[in-house]
């Protein structure tokens, strides 16, 4: 005999998912699963479309992180049109794309921390749900809530200036970009119009957000350190000198002790090193490193993983915070899920510094926007999205139509870690309890939210969707069943 606990839907995440937890007759967790139950077949319906549509088409996966898909698709098509594998664009095109990307990182991380995660931190995971929400945050800390809104707004303004629109822009094209900044746009973002929306203010507010979290951490250290932790591998892009680079680099992975298990692999060769496992109870696949297999080869991606893998951060303020972050674990990889919020805010500061740096660069006003070269039949574009490493891979025919698409989305990469986080928290908070309360169930959601999953991004076609048809008569009896695979 078992008890079944269902959390449906998981709240304060993008997309729809549910959790099922089975307790045995002794009250122990017998099985726990994060189910991704929505289906979006982007890998299928991009097939047959002209390759130049890919950067615009694939970003419709999401309204929260469209820039990440936009740029990954564009980077893959750069390879197809002969513009190189990430370092062949004009200086203006590369810097406009980077500015767009850091605007996306800044607004997405700000949205997650302040709107989705902070209610659990400010009020506690066991607070009244009527208070434990973004409205409660605004009422309890108006200044914090106002800064959150304006930080996200600034990031969106950067995206609008570089991509043409705040959501689902068209700025990146195969081989480059279709616009640069005007001097007026540059000055407005750099200096503001007399208000707080300027680059210096964003840096200052990012430092304030970090100070807020570190103060919270000192007061709740036991909770943050022990809420959900387990050893894992970690994966991300790094610059060739080991620096954090959210736009381009080589693939590196380390194990729970910090040993390299994937050593600076060229992105075009990713398929030699990665595989995906399919399980019947989720539309989201389970990626792993091929040489280690599915049992030992799974890994985390995202802010925590990135700070576990990189050697340093190439902006001074974020580097100082990075050194403090690493010191907390003696330089070893950090396996504490709630420390992802700390890592995320360090990346917010890094993004603010990078946006200011790029806005001061005269290349963002240039007119040399596009390059072309010898056509290639395939291209891979990999980027560090807010939620982690994002893979886009396309094959294009001689007729310029997409023949194959494979997407390994950041949240997909985190599928196994999220399931393990669910099991860890369920075992800690639910095992042996006679009554399962709302706070216990929210604790499970808190563990999932640490990964900032975008569930709608992460669900794609594998094989064929079956068609089940059941014919029932007026009395409710089943007359016939047919299944088409």
N, C-alpha and C positions, 0 to 999 in steps of 0.2 A: 504494500500500500504506500502511495506517495501523495504528498500535497503539491499542487501545482500553483505557482504564483505567476501572474501575468502582468507586466507593465506595458500598457498599450494606450497611447503612444509614448515613446520616450520624448520628453519635452525639452524646450530650449535648445534644440539642435535644428540644423537645416535638413529637411526631408523627413521621411516617415520610417520608423523602425519600432520594434517591440522586443521585450525581454521575456523569456520564460525560465523559471527556476523550479526545479523539482526537488522536494525534500523527502527523504525516506522516512520510515516509521519511527526512526530514532531522532528525527529532526535535523539530520545532516544533509548538506547539499549533494544530491545525487547527480544532477545535471543542470547546467546553466548555459543559455545561449542568447546571443544577440541576433535577432532575425531582421534582415532587411527585406521588406515585403513589397516594395514598389519596384516596378520594372520600367527601365528606359533603355531602348535598344539603339543608342547612338552609333555603336560600331557597325550596325547593319545599315541604317538608312543614310549614312554618309557615302556608302558605296554607290557608284554611278554618278556622283556629283563632280563637277570640275574642281581640280585641285585648289584653284585660287579661292574657292568658296570656303575651304576648310577653316581658316582662322576665324571667320565670322560665324559659320554654322555651328561649330563645336562649342562655342561659348554659351550657346543656348542651353547647355547642360545646367547652368546655374545662374541665378541673379545675384548671388553673394560673392562668388569668386570667378566671374566671367573672364577677367583679365588673364588669369592663370591659364585657362584653356585657350584663350585668344593667342597668347604668346607662345604656348607650347605648340599649337597648330602652326603658327607662323614660323617657328624655329625648324619644325620638321619640313615645311615647304621651302625654307631657305636652302636646305640640302638638295631638294628636288630641282630647284631652278639654278643650282650651281653657285649659290652665294656663300658657300662654306658651311661649317658645322658649328657656328656660333661666334667666330672671330673674323668673319669675312665681310661684315657689313661696314658701311661708312661710319665714321665717328658720330655723326649726327643721328643716324638711324639707331645705332646701338644705344646711345645715351638717352634718346627719346623713349625707347622701349624700357630701358632700365628705370627711368623716371616714372613711367606708367606702372611698372611692376612694383616699385617701392610705394607708390601711392596706394596700390591695391593691398600690399602687406599692411600698411599703416591703418587703412580704414577697416580691413577685415579683422585684424588683431584687436583694434579698439572696440569694434562691435562685440566681439566675443567676450573679451574680458569684462567690460563695463555692463553690457546688457544681458549676457547669458550666464556668465560665471559669477559675477560679483554679488548677486543676491544670496548665493549660498555662503559666500565669505562674510558678507556684512551681517547677515542675520542667523547663519548656521543652517546646516542641511535639515535640521529638525524644527525649523521655525514654521509658523503658520503660513501655508501656501498663499493666503490672501495678502500677506506682507512680503513673502519671499519671491519678488518679481521686480521688474525694472521700474514700475511705478513706485513700489516701496523704496527702491534705491533713491529715486528722485525726491521723495518726501523726506527721507532720512538724511540725505547728503546732497543738497541742491547743487553745490559747487562742483562736486565730483560728476554728477549727472550732466551738468551743463558742459563741462570740459569734454566728456565722452561724446556728446552730440557734435560739438564743434571739431573735435579731432577727426571723427568720421567724415564730417562735411569737408574738411580740408583735403583728406585723402581722395574723396570723390571729385573735388575740384581739380586736383592734379590729374586724375584719370580723364576727366572731361577735356582738359586742355591738350592732352597727348593723344587720346583715342577718339575724340570728337563727341563722345557722349559719356555720361557717368556710368551707364549700364549698357552692355552690348555695343561697344564702340567699334570702329572700323580702322583704327590708326595703323595697326601692323598689317603688312601685306607681304607675300613671298618676296624675299630679297630686300626688305627694308620697311619703311613707313611711308604714309601718304601725306604727312604733315609734320612740320616742326613747330616750335613756339614762336609767337610774335614777341617783340620786346615788351608790349603791354601785358601779355599773358605772363611772361616771365616775372615782370616787376610786381604784378598783382600777387602772385604766389610767393615770391621771395619777401616782399616788403609789406603786403597787405594794403588795404585801403583805409588805413587809420583804425582798423579793428584788430581783433586777435588772430585773424586767419593769416598768419605769416610764418615763415620758416623758423625764425628764432623762437616764437611762442610755442610751436609744436615740439621743438626740442625741450623747452622748459617744462611743458606739460608732461612729456614723456618721462622726464626725470621725476616729476611729482608722482606719476602713477607708480613708478618703481619704488619710490620712498613709501607710498601707501602700502604696497604689498609687503615690503620688507618689514615695516612696522607690524603689520598683521602677522607675519611669519614669526617674529620674535615672541608675540603674545600667544600664538597657537602652534608652536613648533612641533609638539607631539602629534597633533592632528595632521599637519601638512606632511610630516616625515613618514607617518605610519599608515595613513588612510588606505593607500593602495600602492604596493611596491613589489616588484618581482624582477629578477634578472632577465635581460633580453639582449639581442643584437640591436644595432642602431645603424641607419643608412641615411646618407644625404649626398648632395653635390658639394664639392669643395673646389675652390680655386686651385690651380696647379701648385701654388706655394702653401696650400693647407688652410688658406683663409676662408672665412664664411663668404660665400657668394650666392645670393639667392636667385640670380638670373642665369648663370652659366658656370660650367666647370666639368669635373670628372667625378665618377661615382666611387664613393668610399664607404665601407662599412666596418664597424668594429664590434667585437663581442662584449660580453658583460664585464670583462676585465680590461677592456681597452685595446685588445690585440686586433690588428687588422685582419679581416676575413675577406675583404674585397678591396683591392689596392689600386685606386685611382684608374678605373676602367673608363675607356672612351664611351660616351653615350651611344654612339652608333652600334656598339657591340653588346648592348644590354641583353639581347635575347640569348646570348651565349651563357648568361649567368643567372637568369631569372626564370622561374616557372610559376604557374598558378594552379592551385587545387580547387576543385569544385565540390561543394557539399549540398546535399538535397534540401536543407532547411533554410537556405539563404540565397538570394540572387547575387550577393556580393561574393567574389572569389577570394581565395586565400593565397597571396603570393609568398614565395620563399626563394632563398638562394639555392640554385640547382645543386651545387657541390655539397651542401649540408643536408639537403632533403627537407621535406615538410615538417618533420618532427623537431629539427634543430635549426632550420634555416630561416624561420620567420624573424621579423625585425620590426622595430618601431621607426616611424618617420615623424617629421614635424619639429617644432621648436626645441623640445627636450632632446630629441635625437641629434639635431644639428649641433647643439652646443656640446653634446657628448663626442661628436666626431671631429669637428674642426679644431685647428690649432690656435687660431686667434681670430679676432674680429677687426676689420681694417678701418674702423672709425674710433677715435680716441675715447669718447665718453662710454660707448657701448663696450669697448675693450676693458675699461676699468671695471665695469659691472660684471663682465664675463669672468675676470680674474677672481672676483669675490664669489661668483657662482661656483666656479671650479673648486675654490678653496673649501667650500662646504662639504665636499666629498673627498678631499685630499687629492684632487686631480683625477680620481677614478670616474668612470661613467656613472651618471645619476639615474637610478631606477625608480625614483619616487614620483608617481604620476602627478601629484599635485604641484610638484616643482615645475611642471610644464607651464603653469601660469607665470612663474618667475622668468623662465626662459622666453616666453612669449613677449613679456614686457621689455626685456632686453632687446629683442628684435624690433619692437616698436621704436625704441630709442635709436637703434641702428638705422632704421628706415627714415626717421626724421633727419638724422645727420646726413644720410645719403641724398635725400631730396634737396636739402639745403646746398650740399656740395654740387649736385648736378645743376641746380638752378643758377649757380654762380659760374657755370662753365659756358663759355661763348658758343661751343659746338651745338647747344640745344637750339640756337637760332639759325643754324646753317640751312643750306638749300640742296645739298647733295644727299639724296634720300634713298636711292635704290641702286642695287648692283645685280648683275646677272652673269651666269657662266654656263658651263656645259651641263646639260640636263642629266639627272640621275633618276633611276626608276623607284627608289625608296628613300625615305628620310625619317629620322627620329628626332623629336624635340623633347627635351627634358628640362624642367624648371623646378625650383623650390617654391611651390604654392604655399599660402599661409598654413595649410594643414599638412604639408610635407611634400615629398618628392612625387612629381607628376610626370608620367610617361605618355607621349603621343607618338605613334608609329603608323606610317601610311605607305602604301605601294600605289604607284600611279602608272597607268597604261600609256601607250603611245598616242592614244586618243585624248589624253589629258584628263581622263576620268579616274577617280579613286577606285582602286580594285580591292583594297584591304585596309582595314583600320583596326588597330589594337590600342586600347587605352587602359593604363594601369593608374588609377586615380589615387590621390594621397590617402583618402579614407579607406580605400581598398587595401593599401599597404598596411594600414593599421587595424585590419579586421581581427587578426589573431590577438594582438595586444588588447584590443577592446574586449574581446571575449574573456581573456584572462583577467582583466580588471573587473569585469562583472562577477566572475567566479570568486575572486579574492574578496570583494566587498560583501557579496552574498554570504560567503562562508563566515566572514567576520561578524556580520551584523544580524544574520537571520538564523544561523544554525542553532538548534536547541530552543528556539523561541516558540512559545505556545501561540502568541498573537503576532501577526505580521502587521506592522503599522505603516502609515504613510511615510514617516521619516526614514524607516528602513528602506522602503522602495526608492525614495529620493536619493538615498546614499548611493544606490546602484547607478542612478542617473548622473550623479555628481562625478562618478568615475568615468562614465562615458563622455560627459561634457568636457573633461580635461583634454580630450583629444580633438575637441571642436569638430566633430564629424559633419561632413556634408553628404548625407546618405543618398540624396537624389543624384549626385555626381557619380556615385560609386557603383551603381547597378547597371550592368550592361548584358548584352546577349551572350550566352554560351550555347552552342548547338542550335536547336530549333525549339521554339515554344510549342508545346503540345496543345491540341484542341480536344477538350472533353465535352461530349454532348450527352445529356441524360433526358429521356422522354418519359414524362410522368402523366398518368391518366387522372381523371377528375377525382378519383378516390385517394390519390396520393401514391398509388402503386407504381413502381418503376417498370415501364414497358420495355425499354431498350436502352442500352448504353453503347456509345461508339467513341473511339479514341483515335485521333489522327496525330501521328508523331511529326 
